[in-house]
Amino acid sequence: MRGLVRVAVVVMAGAAACAVNPPPVVVTAPKYPDFPALVVPASLNPSPAIAQRHDDAWRRLQSGDLGGARRDYMAILQIQASFY
């Protein structure tokens, strides 16, 4: 019985860890208008998921969500360390 409880707890913890990303941020007035837009060079061959995550991170930065932007940029590096 204890084994089943442990398995249930692990499964529930795993499911909770799989949070869905919030919808993309809409930037109406950039927080940092003087920052040039970051363009991903084609030579990096980013996957569509990486390119989307990069775009999301940039929009979070421009909306003032520095923590969210940092998480997105760190996730990119964890997925593809050679990205930058």
N, C-alpha and C positions, 0 to 999 in steps of 0.2 A: 504494500500500500504506500509506503514512504517513497518508493521508487517512482510510482505513478505521480505522486504529488510533486516530486522534484522535476520530472519530465514536464508536467503541466506548467510549473513555474518557469522553466527554461524556455518553453515554447511561447508563453505569454510575454516574457521579457524580450525574446527575439522579435515577436510581432510588434511590440511597442517601439523597438529600435528602428523599425522600418517605416519611419514617418514619411509622409508625402511632402514634397517640397511645396511651399506656398506658391500661388500664381505669380507670374512675373510682375515686377514693380513697374508702374507707369510713372515716368518722370515728367512732370509738367514744367518745373523750374529747376534746372540742375543746381545742386548744392555747390559744386565746384566747376563753374562754367569755364574757368581758365585752363582746366586740365584737358589736354588733347585726347580725343577718342582713341582708345586702344584698338588697333586692328591686328588680327591674328595673321601673321605671314603664311602664305600658302605652303612654304617650305617646311612648316611644322607638321603638315598633314594632320590637322586635328579631326577627330571623329565628329559627327554631327552632335553627339552628346556633349563633348568637350566644348565645341563652339557655342552651343546653347548655354552651357554653364558659365562660360566666359562672358557672354552677353548679359546673362542674369546678374553676374557679379558686378559688371560695369554699371548696370542700372541701379543696383543696390547702393553702390558707392555714390552715384550721382543723386540718389534720393536721401542720402545722409545715413543710411544703414551700414555703418562701417563694420560692425560685427558680422552681419550677414554677408557682406562683400568678402571679408576675410575668410569666412567659412567656405564660401564658394571657390575662392582662389586656392585655398589649402586643399579642398577636395580635388580640384583639377590636378594639382601636383601629386596627390596620392594616387590618382588614376594613371597619370602619364607624367612621370617625374621629369622627362626631357622636354616638357612643354615650354618651360622658360628656364 
